[in-house]
Amino acid sequence: MEKFIVSARKYRPQLFDTVVGQSHITTTLKNAIKHNQLAHAFLFCGPRGVGKTTCARILAKTINCENQTKEGEACNTCNSCKSFNEGTSLNIHELDAASNNSVDDIRTLVDQVRFAPQAGKYKVYIIDEVHMLSSSAFNAFLKTLEEPPPYAIFILATSEKHKILPTILSRCQIFDFKLITIQDTIEHLQEICDKEGIKADKPALQIIAQKSEGCMRDALSILDKIASFTNSEVTYTNTLENLNILDEDYYFKFLDCMLTQDLSAALLLYDDVNRKGFEGDLVLNGFSEFIRNLLVSLDDKAAVLLEVVESFKEKYAQAAKKISASFLISALNILNEGEINYKAARNKRLHVELVLIKLSYLLQALELVNGSNGISKKKLIDEARPVAFRQIAPLEIKTQRPEVKKQKPEAKLIIETPAEKMPTIEGPSNDYKQPEIENQKKETAPGKLSALSKIREQFKTIAPVAADINIQSLGEVQLKQGWGKFIQQLKNDKNSAAQSFELAILRIKDENCFDVITANNLEQKFIDKERLRASSFLQQELNNKNIQFSIFIEEPTELKEVAGRPLTSREQFQKMSEQYPLVKELKDRLKLELDY
């Protein structure tokens, strides 16, 4: 029984002309070989399964071929080509950097580079997945890569170019491989089906090409799987079943439900899809692609972007004529949002059904307006209505003005006194009344006061209170008593600042100010922290709102005599020096400065 070989290996290209979809690279390499302009290092980068390693092997075989063709291809008949095809060539070394990425592996490779080839012109080193090398391995490889022997050629292949060090990139000739187009994939699959005797429908090959997303290796693997599943008969139906793809007929049915606003039919259709085992995110993703294809079909110029089966293109064009662009764009936004939030949803089915509900009533939320800029989308919202207030009849206010009898002007006696001789108002005992004010009082209506009368009445009520306030000057006895009461209040509150207040010395400056003398910064900080409370307490206790005090740091002789006072840093050092003279001698010899 012959051993089965997958199509990706069996039909791997052996010549540059057989490489699919990379003509921009194969042409360049053939011309370089033909004109003997080969670089010493190549970097092949691009997506997976597009032919990077294949082109590297073809290049390695071609440059060592003994009978190259005029087009720059290998002959496949000489000893070098035969040994390469059989895998016994000594001039080609392949290194998988994914499993051999240490410094020792690179050093071993560098040691091999020193030996010239026994047969052939070049020794070719192909390093696949080169981005997996460690930084130290890259650095060990730099010098050899920059200045290799004339017979050594390095071909690096990677799918993640951004992970390679810039120092490596600058030493290589870079070739960027691109994704293989759907048409190229279909043609290549059709050739293989003809060779293998597989009956394949073109719509099925189109589905396989779309599913592979530009990767030829994936397309060949899918073809092998479906051919094994269907006994070498690849049809559109069994391809959809095998690849777990929802038929586009379902999406056309969903679209009809959206246009007719038939929510029940849409939910029943989704239930049918769900019973067949299709996940909700797959439905949302497929519906998004369907809406995108409809949006593309609106314009004949953009119809080339339509990547669907040929039999469905006419159906898309007919469906696009019934729908507006605004509806499609809004539906695409809803589907995109639903697909993003699908993973976070706990009830997956309900999440998809909510999306279908929004799509079913989307036409009610949109309106097309034909304005100056053409047809545009407008949201339908309830028009703003004024709040219905109950009408209240205005009140009729009847005002009766007192009749003012015109009187003849009477003579008035006005006595003016100079400002220096004006009597001052002191308390409630002031009985001075100006004649003019008395006359004005008589003229005003009963029950009403003039502005000056109001001021006088207010002053009469305030004056007795002001008279009772007797501001006392600051005295030493009263100050110490008030200070002691505040200290007792701090002790009752278990405040740590009480000790600092006890050790402080008070020194009166004038009638309203006094100084608080402390011995060090610590005491000053404790007193300053309670400064506002102490000022308020003393102002209230001594009946003087102008009392203020300042805090100073001094070392008076009075502080040293206070019992229980902690020693300052300077006093501690002096006491230590008196008891242990060697400490002071050590300070002087080492020229130390103490922070007191």
Secondary structure, DSSP 4 states (H G I P E B T S, - for coil): -PPP--HHHHT---SGGG-SS-HHHHHHHHHHHHTT---SEEEEE-STTSSHHHHHHHHHHHHT-SS--TTS---S-SHHHHHHHHT--SSEEEEETTT--SHHHHHHHHHHHTSPPSSSS-EEEEEESGGGS-HHHHHHHHHHHHS--TTEEEEEEES-GGGS-HHHHTTSEEEE--PPPHHHHHHHHHHHHHHHT-EE-HHHHHHHHHHHTT-HHHHHHHHHHHHHHTTSEE-HHHHHHHHT---HHHHHHHHHHHHHT-HHHHHHHHHHHHHTT--HHHHHHHHHHHHHHHHHHTSSGGGGG--S-HHHHHHHHHHHTTS-HHHHHHHHHHHHHHHHTTTT-SSHHHHHHHHHHHHHTHHHHEEEEEETTEEEEEE--PPP----PPP-PPP-----PPP---------------STTPPPP-STT-----HHHHHHHHHSPTT---HHHHHHHHHHHHHHHHHH--PPPP-HHHHHHHHHHHHHHHHHTT-TTHHHHHH-EEEE-SSSEEEEEESSHHHHHHHHHTHHHHHHHHHHHTT-TT-EEEEEE---HHHHTSTTPPPPHHHHHHHHHHH-HHHHHHHHHHT-----
